[in-house]
Amino acid sequence: MFTFECKDMEMNCDYVAAAASKEEVMDMAMAHAAEAHADMLEGLSAEQTEEMNAKLAAAIKEEQTEEIVAEDVSADIDGEGEEDSEGDEEEEISEGGDADGDEEDEEETDSEEEETSEVA
């Protein structure tokens, strides 16, 4: 969606044009200017008219559509967005036995060895 506001041309006018293409908005804005601002356009030279048209084209903004925003949000929900650093930590914990670097496993092994040596 493309939009144009007369205010962006430093006009004291609340006119807003919106359309699917930049060309449509340009046509709408020029038709509005010819009707609502004819007195201002009357004395312009060809060069001044060309400059005004370039400013008008530059003032047309492309608005982000809701569909694009919805796609970005759904990508994150589906797990296709940024990687989750918490998920990596969980993998390390499940692979290593505990988050403290396997100290607990070493203590268990030491106590098992002591029990074995007492029995023998």
DAZIGI-V90497 format. One record per backbone hydrogen bond with DSSP energy under -1.0 kcal/mol. CO is the residue of the C=O (numbers start at 1). NH is the residue of the N-H. E is the energy in kcal/mol with one decimal. If there is no record, write none. Layout:
co=CO nh=NH e=E
co=CO nh=NH e=E
This chain:
co=1 nh=63 e=-3.5
co=2 nh=19 e=-2.1
co=3 nh=61 e=-3.0
co=4 nh=17 e=-2.7
co=5 nh=8 e=-1.6
co=6 nh=9 e=-2.2
co=6 nh=11 e=-1.2
co=7 nh=10 e=-1.7
co=11 nh=13 e=-1.5
co=15 nh=6 e=-2.2
co=17 nh=4 e=-2.3
co=19 nh=2 e=-3.3
co=21 nh=25 e=-1.8
co=22 nh=26 e=-2.4
co=23 nh=27 e=-2.5
co=24 nh=28 e=-2.5
co=25 nh=29 e=-2.8
co=26 nh=30 e=-2.4
co=27 nh=31 e=-2.2
co=28 nh=32 e=-2.3
co=29 nh=33 e=-2.7
co=30 nh=34 e=-2.3
co=31 nh=35 e=-1.5
co=32 nh=36 e=-3.6
co=33 nh=37 e=-1.7
co=37 nh=41 e=-1.5
co=38 nh=42 e=-1.7
co=41 nh=44 e=-1.4
co=45 nh=49 e=-2.5
co=46 nh=50 e=-2.1
co=47 nh=51 e=-2.2
co=48 nh=52 e=-2.5
co=49 nh=53 e=-2.4
co=50 nh=54 e=-1.9
co=51 nh=55 e=-2.2
co=52 nh=56 e=-2.6
co=53 nh=57 e=-2.5
co=54 nh=58 e=-2.0
co=55 nh=59 e=-1.5
co=61 nh=3 e=-2.8
co=65 nh=69 e=-1.4
co=66 nh=70 e=-2.6
co=67 nh=71 e=-2.1
co=68 nh=72 e=-2.1
co=69 nh=73 e=-2.1
co=70 nh=74 e=-2.4
co=71 nh=75 e=-1.9
co=72 nh=76 e=-1.3
co=73 nh=77 e=-1.9
co=74 nh=78 e=-2.3
co=75 nh=80 e=-2.2
co=85 nh=89 e=-1.4
co=86 nh=90 e=-2.0
co=87 nh=91 e=-1.6
co=88 nh=92 e=-1.8
co=89 nh=93 e=-2.0
co=90 nh=94 e=-2.4
co=91 nh=95 e=-2.2
co=92 nh=96 e=-2.4
co=93 nh=97 e=-1.4
co=102 nh=106 e=-1.6
co=103 nh=107 e=-2.1
co=104 nh=108 e=-2.1
co=105 nh=109 e=-2.0
co=106 nh=110 e=-2.3
co=107 nh=111 e=-2.3
co=108 nh=112 e=-2.1
co=109 nh=113 e=-2.0
co=110 nh=114 e=-2.0
co=111 nh=115 e=-2.0
co=112 nh=116 e=-2.1
co=113 nh=117 e=-2.2
co=114 nh=118 e=-2.0
co=115 nh=119 e=-1.8
co=116 nh=120 e=-1.4
